[in-house]
Amino acid sequence: MNSVESKIINLLKQTIKRDLDFEITGETNLIKDISIDSLDLLLLFGEICDEFGIDVDETELASIETVNDIVSKVTAKLNEQKEKTYET
């Protein structure tokens, strides 16, 4: 597990505030496994954006199904930021 995934899982646990009888992994499906709803997802991404200093548009959340999807989205946004930093 990389540091981005670890931070996201911790933020997910803090955001959903549910007792789960399994470990959250990259393959965990947010809807099927955790029963996360759209409000929970918005709250989670608010926390993620604050933690990582990124911006994610709400329209980008429609394709998010698993923890790995979140990790990919955050990693892409962080890479975009690095590229912008190198361009300036």
C-alpha positions as CSV (number, residue, x, y, z in Angstrom):
1,M,0.0,0.0,0.0
2,N,1.4,3.4,-1.0
3,S,1.2,6.5,1.1
4,V,-1.6,8.0,-1.1
5,E,-3.7,4.9,-0.7
6,S,-3.0,4.7,3.0
7,K,-4.1,8.4,3.5
8,I,-7.2,7.9,1.4
9,I,-8.3,4.8,3.4
10,N,-7.8,6.7,6.7
11,L,-9.8,9.6,5.4
12,L,-12.5,7.2,4.2
13,K,-12.7,5.6,7.7
14,Q,-13.0,9.0,9.3
15,T,-15.6,10.2,6.9
16,I,-18.0,7.3,6.8
17,K,-17.9,6.7,10.6
18,R,-19.2,3.1,10.3
19,D,-18.0,0.0,11.9
20,L,-16.9,-2.4,9.2
21,D,-16.3,-6.1,9.7
22,F,-13.6,-6.1,6.9
23,E,-10.4,-4.3,6.0
24,I,-10.7,-1.6,3.4
25,T,-8.3,-2.2,0.5
26,G,-7.8,-0.7,-3.0
27,E,-10.4,-3.1,-4.4
28,T,-13.1,-2.1,-1.9
29,N,-16.2,-1.0,-3.8
30,L,-17.6,2.2,-2.2
31,I,-21.2,1.5,-3.0
32,K,-21.4,-2.3,-2.8
33,D,-19.1,-2.9,0.1
34,I,-19.4,0.3,2.2
35,S,-22.8,1.6,1.1
36,I,-21.4,5.1,0.6
37,D,-23.8,7.6,-0.8
38,S,-23.2,10.7,-2.9
39,L,-23.1,13.0,0.1
40,D,-20.5,10.7,1.8
41,L,-18.5,10.8,-1.4
42,L,-18.6,14.6,-1.6
43,L,-17.5,14.9,2.1
44,L,-14.8,12.4,1.4
45,F,-13.5,14.3,-1.6
46,G,-13.6,17.5,0.4
47,E,-11.3,15.9,2.9
48,I,-9.1,14.5,0.2
49,C,-8.8,17.8,-1.6
50,D,-7.8,19.5,1.7
51,E,-5.3,16.8,2.6
52,F,-3.6,16.7,-0.8
53,G,-4.1,20.3,-1.8
54,I,-5.9,19.4,-5.0
55,D,-9.1,20.4,-6.7
56,V,-11.6,17.8,-8.0
57,D,-14.7,18.8,-9.9
58,E,-17.9,17.1,-8.8
59,T,-18.5,15.9,-12.3
60,E,-15.3,13.8,-12.0
61,L,-16.8,11.8,-9.2
62,A,-19.3,9.9,-11.3
63,S,-16.7,7.4,-12.4
64,I,-15.5,6.6,-8.9
65,E,-16.4,3.1,-7.8
66,T,-13.4,1.7,-5.8
67,V,-10.7,3.0,-3.5
68,N,-8.3,2.4,-6.4
69,D,-10.3,4.7,-8.5
70,I,-9.9,7.4,-5.9
71,V,-6.1,6.7,-5.7
72,S,-5.8,7.0,-9.4
73,K,-7.8,10.3,-9.5
74,V,-5.7,11.8,-6.7
75,T,-2.4,10.6,-8.2
76,A,-3.4,12.1,-11.6
77,K,-4.2,15.4,-9.9
78,L,-1.0,15.4,-8.0
79,N,0.9,14.7,-11.2
80,E,-0.9,17.5,-13.0
81,Q,0.2,19.9,-10.2
82,K,3.8,18.8,-10.6
83,E,3.7,19.4,-14.3
84,K,2.3,22.9,-13.8
85,T,5.0,23.6,-11.3
86,Y,7.7,22.5,-13.7
87,E,6.2,24.6,-16.5
88,T,6.4,27.8,-14.5
